[in-house]
Amino acid sequence: MRPVEIVKPANLLSPETEKVLIRHTRSPLVNELVPVLEFLDAERTIQEVRSIYRRADDQLVSGSPKKAGFHGSDSHLEEDGYGCLPDVLSEMVRAGENGIWALSALGGALFYLKQAFLDETILRFAKFELLPSSGDIITKPYMVLHSAALENLEIFENNRNGDSSGTLYAQLNHCVTGFGKRLLRTWLARPLYHVELIKQRQDAVASLRGVNLYHALEFRKVISRLPDMERLLVYVFSSIKWFYTRMLQKKRQLQEFISALRGCELMAQTCCSLKVILENVESAQLHHLLTLGFPDVNSVLKHFRDAFDWVEANNSGHIIPHEGVDIEYDSACEKVKKIESYLTKHLQEQRKLLGDKSITYVTIGKDSYLLEMPESLCSCIPPDYELHSSKKGFSRYWTPDIKKSLTELSQAETDKESSLKSILQRLIGRFCEHRLKWRQLVSVTAGVQSFPLCIGCFVLIDFGQTLVD
């Protein structure tokens, strides 16, 4: 094991476990938490998880994900005696003693994250997954290589100086994105167990060679321009919580959001362009990835492409949504236009009333919509008009209707500005509604990227035989 930091309950682990942690780790930082109070037990962990989900559900943000959708785990939600929980946690609740200890470990992690103000940010879109164990060999399609096997076989680190040179991973890793490299590491750490699955992966690798090699290389060339989409999406998903941030942070948040949109668009376009090879490919796995396994994101991307100008927003740090995109902003704009239209109509009425077409609106300093008219009309001015200022030959007035409209206009413009300040969060909220599609898109892109490079992967099965891929 190569943990950087270990979070554990203080004075609770057995001496044997403590020795294992010392002997098989490389001097990590150890963070000891008070049992129950800080390193939560199973019951308090469940309560904390439910509390976090409840607070997320109660956030009334226009345009944010639907109420049930705030449970951001990819796992399904189940109703049981503990309330609505992701199915993995529900399974732990019913798993007896082992489940109790697993939930307590989660409780320790939650308390640790809470100290860094990351608990709600991470948990709301968390993907819960059970760690594989040797007992899952029948139900899982892959083997589990423990740390000793990984070290002795020099899968990720060599035995000479501990770096990756000369390792199997170094030989096979020609991935061009961070999320592709992580997927390849997962494949190597969890080699396939069933022969048929190994052959399916071999067929996918072979399909991207020969006449299709050009398309595979073009695919890698294009996606090499991508940022680390897996981590970028996590940042975008988590940023929905922070509604009020400094201007510099707000601009960075917007730039990251636009980068995520561009990355998703590029992945979708590149994967679609690779579909041309399916005409002469027999690999069922590759067909599944690029057809049934490929998420339908074109309509969603078109919505965001039509929503606002990505280039202008990225440069200015502000989003001006196009008409029809945001109901709240459109309503505020319509109210402003209605008041301005009334003021224009009011000007025409004043010209007709006073019989002078030269009467116009002027702005002096912060005061706008002042009726400027020749001094010769002063004797005709109604008594309820308010004299504001004058200059040689002209006087400026406010009528009661103008003063009332200006108050309404000020409030309408304030509402419009407030709507603009929160438009980013509403758009990110809509983006998060489709988080499963974005994650699937990343998964497909990573999988296709890693296929041409894993033909040398091998699988050892400790049943008296060795299968070499």
FIKOL-162486 format. One record per atom (N, C-alpha, C): x, y, z. Coordinates in steps of 0.05 Angstrom, whole numbers, plus 5000, padded with zeros to 4 digits. Layout:
BEGIN
XYZ;...
end
This chain:
BEGIN
501749765000;500050005000;501850255000;500850464986;502450714984;500650944992;499350935015;497651165023;499351395032;498451635026;499751885034;499051955063;496551895070;495551945097;493551735106;493751655131;491951455142;490151585164;487651555161;485751645181;484651405197;485151395223;484351165238;483451245266;481851065279;480951135306;483251105326;483351285345;485551275364;485251055385;487350905389;487450695410;485250485407;484550415383;482350225379;483249985363;485250025345;486149805329;487849605345;487849355336;489449155350;492449205345;494249105363;497149125358;497949015332;496748785323;497448665298;496848845274;494548975276;493749165254;495649405253;496349505277;498249735278;500949655265;501849415271;504449325259;504249305229;501949205219;501549185190;501749465177;500449655190;500349925179;503250045178;504849985198;507550085198;509349935178;509049675177;510849505161;510349535131;507749575123;507149555095;506349835083;507150045096;506750315085;509350455086;509450685072;511950835071;511751095086;511651075112;511551295131;509551515123;506951435121;504951635114;504251815138;502952035134;501952195155;499652045168;499652025195;497551875209;495752075224;493152065219;491252245232;489452075249;489752095275;488151945294;485752105303;483351985301;480852115309;479751975333;478252135349;476952025374;474751845365;474751585374;472551405367;469851515374;467851465357;465051545360;464651845357;466252005372;465952295371;466852405344;469152305334;470252395309;470252175288;471351945296;471151715278;468451585283;466551665267;463751605273;463151305271;461151225287;460250945285;458250925262;457350675256;455650635232;453050795233;451750805256;449150945258;449451235254;451451365266;451951645262;452851705234;454251525221;455051555193;452651575175;450751385179;448251395163;446751655168;446551735193;445151985199;446552225185;449152225184;450652445172;450252445142;450252205129;449752185101;446952285094;444952205109;442252285104;441952595108;443352705128;443252985133;444453145110;446653045099;447853185076;446053185052;444852955046;442952935024;440553115028;439653125053;437253285059;437853585054;440253675063;440953955059;441154015029;442253825014;442453864985;439753884972;437853714981;435153724970;433753984977;434354095000;432854335009;433854594997;436054574982;437154814970;435254894947;433955124950;432055214930;433455394910;434655284890;436055434870;434755404843;433755614832;432455594806;434355484785;433355284770;434955164749;436854954759;436854894785;438654684795;437454414790;438954194795;437953924790;435353874805;433753704794;431253634806;431753524834;429753544851;430053484879;431353214884;430253004872;431352744876;434052714864;434552874843;437152854829;439552944845;439053084868;441353174883;442852944896;441652704898;443052474908;444952384885;447352504886;448952484862;450452234858;450152034875;451551784871;450451644846;452151504832;451251354808;449651114817;449751044842;448250814851;445250884854;443550684853;440750724857;440250784886;437950904892;437150974919;435050774929;435350694953;433450494964;432250604990;429750544994;428350615018;428550385038;429550445062;429650235082;429250375109;429750235131;429350355157;431050595162;433250625147;434950855151;434351085132;432251065117;431551275098;432751215071;432851425054;433651395026;436751395025;437951165017;440851145015;441651014989;444051074979;445050934956;445150634961;444750474941;444450184946;446950054958;449250164953;451750054965;451650094995;450850325004;450650375033;448450205046;446250175031;444050005042;445049725045;446749635026;447849365028;449649335052;451149545058;452849545081;451249535107;448949675107;447249665131;446349385137;445749225116;444748955120;446948745120;449448835120;451748635117;452748535144;451548615166;452448525192;454848665202;456648515216;458948645229;460848775209;461348635187;463148745167;462049015156;459449025151;458249275142;458449495162;458149425188;458349625209;461049755209;463149585207;465849695207;466449865182;465349775159;465749925134;464350195136;461950205147;460550465150;461950645170;463150525191;464650685210;467150805197;468450655179;470750755164;469850995146;467550965134;466451185119;465951425136;464951375161;464551595180;467051745187;469251595190;471851725195;472751895172;472251795147;472951955123;471252205121;468652175128;466852405127;467652625146;468352545171;469252745190;471852885181;473652725170;476152845159;475553045137;473752975119;472953155097;471553405107;469953365129;468453585140;470353805151;472653715162;474553915172;475754085149;475753975125;476754125102;474454245086;471954235097;469554345084;469054215057;469653955055;469353815030;467253595031;466053545054;464253315058;461853335039;460453555040;458053585023;458753604994;460953744988;461853774960;462353504947;463753324961;464453074950;462152874951;460752874973;458752664977;456352694958;455552934952;453052964937;453252844909;455652834898;455852704871;457752464873;457952344896;459752124900;458851874885;460651714877;460151454864;461051244883;459151114897;459750904916;460350644902;462450514911;463250264899;464550084920;463849834921;465049654940;467849574931;469749574949;472449494942;472449194936;473849114915;473948834908;475448674928;474748424932;476148244950;476447974937;478147804948;478647544937;476147374937;474247444955;471747284956;469847344934;470447544917;468647624895;469347494869;470947284869;472047174844;469947064827;467646974838;465546864822;463847084810;463347284826;461547494817;462947714801;465547754806;466947964792;468347854767;468448014745;469647914720;472747944720;473848044742;476748084743;477947974768;480547944767;482047854790;482748094808;483748034832;484648244850;487548184856;489348364847;492248324853;492848484878;493748354899;494448504924;497148644920;497848794940;500248964938;502748804934;502948574946;505348404942;505648314913;503448234901;503548154873;504248384855;503048614860;503648844843;506648924846;507748894870;510548964874;512448764862;511848504866;513648294856;513648274826;511248324814;511048314785;511848584772;512548784788;513349044778;511349154758;508849154767;506649254750;506849564747;507149704770;507149994770;509850114779;511249974797;513750064807;515949854805;518349934797;520449734795;521749694822;523249474825;524449404851;527249534854;528049684834;530749804835;530650074849;528950254840;528850514853;526050614859;524050444853;521250504860;519850674840;521150754817;519650904797;518350714777;517250824755;515650664737;517350564713;519850634710;521450554688;521750244688;521350124665;521649834662;519249674671;517149804682;514849664691;512949594668;511049424674;509049354653;507449604646;506749754666;505149994661;506650194643;509250224647;510850404631;510950314602;511050044598;511249944571;508649974556;506349954570;503749974557;502550244556;503550424573;502250684576;503050874554;501450904534;501751104514;499251274512;497651274534;495251434535;495951724535;494151884524;494652174521;492952344540;491352224556;489752374576;490052254603;489652424624;489952324651;487852114658;485352144648;483351944655;483751684639;485051704616;485751454601;487951304616;489851444627;492051314642;490951174667;489051314680;487951194704;486350934698;484950934675;483450694667;485350464662;487550534648;489550324642;490750204668;491250374687;492250274713;490150094726;487650164724;485549994735;485449724722;485649724695;485749474680;488049294689;490349414693;492749264701;492449164730;491349324747;491049244775;488749034779;486949034760;484648844761;484448694734;486348524729;486348374703;483948194701;482948174676;480548014671;480947724679;478847604689;479047324698;477947124678;475747204664;474447014646;475747024618;476246794607;477546774581;476046924559;473346894559;471747024539;472047324539;472147434563;472447724566;475147814556;477247644561;479947714551;479947714521;478547514509;478447504480;476947744468;474847834482;473348064472;475048314472;476748334493;478548574493;480648544472;481548304467;483548264445;482348334418;479848264414;478448324389;478248634385;477648764407;477449064406;480149184399;482249074410;484949174404;485649124375;485048884365;485648814337;484048984318;481649064326;479949224308;481049504303;482649594322;483749864320;486549864308;487249644296;489849624283;489449574253;491549534238;491249484210;490049724195;487949674180;486749894163;485550114181;484850044206;483650244223;485650394241;488150334237;490250454254;490250764250;489850844225;489851134220;487751274236;485351164237;483151284252;483751284282;484951064291;485651054320;487751264327;489651304310;491751504315;490551794314;488751834295;487452094293;485752154318;484451944328;482851964352;484652054375;486851924379;488751984401;489852274397;490352344372;491452614367;489552834376;486952794369;484952994376;484553014406;484252784419;483552784448;485952864465;488352874453;490652964468;490453254476;488553404463;488153684470;486353714494;485153494503;483253504525;484653554552;483353704570;484353714598;483653454611;484253424637;483553184651;480553194657;478853094639;475953124640;474752994665;475952774673;474852644697;474952824721;477252944726;477553124749;476153394744;476153484720;474753734714;471753714719;470553494712;467753454718;467153444748;468953324763;468653314792;468653604803;470453764792;470654044801;468054194795;467054154770;464554294762;462154194779;461953934783;459753834799;459853944828;462253964839;462454064866;462054364868;462554514847;462354804848;459554904850;457554734846;454754824847;454054914876;455554814895;454854884923;455555174930;457655274916;458655534924;457355754908;455255874919;453756074904;454956354906;456256404928;457356674932;460356654935;461756744915;464656724915;465756994906;468357034910;469657274901;469657274870;469957524859;469857554831;471957384816;474457374827;476557224815;475856924814;474756824836;473956544838;471656494819;469756684817;467456664799;468356634770;470356794763;471256784735;472656524730;474256424749;475556164745;473455944744;471355964760;469155764759;467855754732;467355994721;466156014694;468055894673;470655954675;472555854655;472755544656;472655444681;472655144683;470155024672;467855154676;465355054665;465455054635;466355264623;466555284593;468555074583;470755034598;472754834590;471454554591;469754504611;468354244612;466454214589;465054424581;463154414559;464654354533;466854494529;468454454505;469654174504;470554074527;471653804529;469553594522;467153624533;465053434527;464253444498;464253684487;463553714458;465653574441;468253614448;470453494433;470353184435;469853084459;469652794463;467352674446;465052804446;462752714431;463352714401;464452924392;465052944363;467152734355;469252704371;471352514364;470452224365;468852154385;467851884386;465851824363;464252024356;462451994333;463951954307;466152104304;467752074279;469051804277;469551674300;470851414300;468851194292;466251254292;464251054286;464550954257;466051094240;466351014212;467650744210;469250664230;470650414229;468850174235;466450224245;464750004253;463749844230;463849954206;462949814182;464649564177;467249574184;468949344179;470249244204;468749264227;469649174253;467648974264;468748754274;466948544285;466948534316;468648704328;468848704357;466248794370;464948604385;462448674399;462948884420;465248884433;465849074455;466049354443;467449384421;467749644408;465149744397;463549564386;460849644376;459149744399;459249604422;457649694445;458549964455;461150004457;462150264467;461250494450;461350464423;460850684405;457950714397;456250514405;453450534398;451650524423;451050284433;449350264456;450550384481;453150364485;454450474509;455050774507;454550884483;455251174479;452851344487;453151534505;450851694514;449951894493;447351954493;446252144475;446552424487;448552564479;449152824491;448953054471;448352994446;448353204425;446253424431;443853344439;441753544445;442453714469;443753584489;444453734513;446653934507;448653844491;450854024483;449854254466;447854194449;446754414432;445354624450;443954524470;442654714489;444654904501;446954804510;448954974523;450455144502;450755034477;452055194456;450355434448;447655394448;445855614441;445155794465;445955714489;445255864513;446656124516;449256134509;450756374511;453256354494;454656574490;457056584474;459456494492;460556254486;462656144503;465156314502;465856414478;468356574476;468156834491;465956974487;465557234501;465457194531;464056984540;463856934569;466556864581;468056704567;470756624577;472556864579;472357054561;474157294561;473157504581;470557534583;469557754601;469057664629;468657404633;468057294659;465157324667;463457394648;460557424653;458957284631;456657174639;454957034620;452557214615;452057264589;449657404581;447957194565;445957074578;444456864565;442856964541;442656794521;440956864498;438056844506;436356974491;433456974497;432356694496;430656634515;429356374516;430956164531;433256234541;434956044556;434256024585;433856264597;433456274626;430956434632;428956304644;426356434649;426656674668;428256634688;428556854708;429757104696;431857064680;433157294667;431357414646;429957244630;428157354610;425857514622;424857424645;422757564659;423657844668;426157844679;427258104688;427758294665;428758194642;429158354619;426558464608;424558294608;421858374597;420658604614;421058584640;420058794658;421459054653;424159044649;425659294643;424659414617;424359244596;423459344570;420659474572;418959354588;416159454591;416159734603;417859774623;418060034637;419260244618;421360164603;422660344584;420760424562;419060224554;417160274533;415060474543;414260444568;412260634579;413460914580;416060944588;417261204590;417461334562;417961174541;418061274514;415261384506;413261224513;410461304507;409761564522;410761574547;410161814564;411462064552;413762034540;415062264526;413262364503;412262184488;410462264465;408062414476;406962314499;404662444510;405262734520;407662774531;408463034540;408863224517;409963134495;410363304472;407563394461;405663204461;403063264451;401563454470;401963414497;400663574517;401663864516;404263894513;405464164514;405864284487;405264124466;405364234439;408164294429;410164144437;412964194428;414363924424;415163874398;416463624392;419463624400;420463854409;423263874416;423863764444;421663714460;421963604487;423263324485;425263284501;426763034501;427662944528;428562704530;429762604555;432762654555;433862734578;436662764582;437462624608;440062564610;441162444635;443262634645;443062714670;444962884684;446062734708;448662654706;449862494727;448462234730;447462174754;446061924759;443061944754;442162184748;439262234744;438562214714;436862024708;436061974680;433162044676;432362044651;429562094642;428562364652;430262564650;429462844656;428262964631;425863074634;424563214611;425863484607;427263514585;428563774579;426863924559;426164174565;424364324548;425164624548;424364774527;425065064527;423665204550;425065414560;424065574582;421365714574;420965744549;418465874540;415965714547;416365454554;414065284561;413565274591;415265414606;414965404636;412265484646;411065674632;408365774641;406165564636;406765364619;404865164613;405164904630;407264904646;407964664661;405864614683;404764364685;402964304707;404264334734;402764404754;403964454781;405164214795;404463974787;405663734800;408263644787;409263794767;411863734755;414063834774;416163684777;418363754795;420763864779;421464114785;423864234771;426364104783;428063994765;430463864774;432864044770;433264164747;435564334740;434864494715;436664674709;436264834685;438964914673;438865004648;441165124635;440065354618;441765504606;440965734591;438965664569;436565754573;434465704553;432865454557;433665284576;432265024579;431864964609;429764814615;429164714642;428664414641;429264284663;428963994664;427063914687;425163734681;423063664700;422763364702;421663284725;420663014729;417663034733;416262864719;413362844724;412862634745;410562624759;409962414778;410162134766;409262114741;409361844728;412261764723;413961954716;416761884712;418061794738;417561934760;418761864785;417861584794;415361524790;414361264797;415561044780;415861104754;417060904735;419960864741;421361084749;424261054755;424660864779;422860884799;423060704822;422660414814;420660374796;420160104786;422460004769;423660184753;425860114735;428360044751;428860184772;431160124789;430859844801;428459774811;428059514822;428359294801;427259354777;427359154755;430259104746;431859324745;434659294737;436259144759;435559194784;436759044806;436158744804;433658684798;432858404794;434358274770;434658434749;436158334726;439058284732;440258464747;443058424755;443358184773;441558154792;441557924810;441257664795;439557664775;439157424758;441757354743;443157564734;445657514719;447757394737;447757484763;449757384781;449457084787;446956994786;446456714793;446056534768;446256654744;445756494720;447856264717;450256314725;452356104723;451555864740;450555904764;449855684781;447455534770;445555674758;443255544746;444155374722;446055474706;446955324683;448555074692;450255114713;451754884723;449754674735;447654774747;445554594758;444354424735;443754544713;442754394690;444854194679;447354284679;449454114670;449653864688;449353904714;449653684733;447353484731;445053574720;442853394716;443553164698;445553204681;446353004661;449052884668;449752894694;452352804703;452952514695;450952334695;451452054688;452252034659;451152204642;451852204613;454752304610;455452514624;458252614622;460252414631;459652274653;461452074663;461651834644;459451764632;459451544612;461051634588;460851884579;462351984557;465351964562;466152044586;468952024594;469851724594;468151554604;468751264605;469251144577;467451224559;467751124531;470351224519;470851484522;473251604510;475751474522;475751424548;478151304561;478451014551;476150864548;476350594540;477450554512;476350714493;477350704466;480250784464;480950984480;483751074480;485650864489;484850704509;486650504521;486850244505;484750184488;484749934474;487249874457;488150064440;490350004422;492949954437;493050004463;495550004477;495849774497;493749614499;493849414521;494149124510;495149094486;495248834474;497148644489;499048764503;500948604518;500148534546;497748614555;496848554582;496748254587;497348164611;497247884617;495647834642;494647594645;493047524668;494047264679;494547264705;495447024719;493046924735;492446664732;490346544748;491446324764;491146344790;492446154808;490745894811;490145774788;488645524788;490245314772;492845334773;494445134760;494945194731;494045434721;494545494693;495145794691;496445864669;497146134664;496146204636;494646424635;493646514609;495146764602;496246774578;497747004569;496247144547;495647404551;494147554532;496047644510;
end
